[in-house]
């Protein structure tokens, strides 16, 4: 899982999740603007729900949410 920064594209972040969590059904996306919808589905997957990955609700930016997901999942990898 890559460390998300402002320069990290959403596509790269999602691709890293697919690689690192092959047992989970990482949702697909067609528009980066739908990151909150993507996040709602992602946090329901087994690995993410077990580790308390945060819902995107309450996050103002995609990068802030990605960093919170990274922190919750970094010990799982």
C-alpha positions, 0 to 999 in steps of 0.5 A: 500500500503506497503512502498517500500524498497530495501528489498520489493519484486516486488510481495509484492508491486504488491499484496499491489496495488491489495488490496488497489486499487480494482477498478483498473485493476492492471496488472499481471506480470510474470518476475520482470525484466519487471517492466518498462512494468508493470509500463507503464500499471499501470500508465494508470489505473484511480486512478494512472493517476488521481494522477499523478503516474510517468511513470517508464521511467527515473528511474534506479531502480525499488525501486526508481520508486516504492517509487515515485508511493507510494508518489503520491498515499499515499494521495489517500488511 
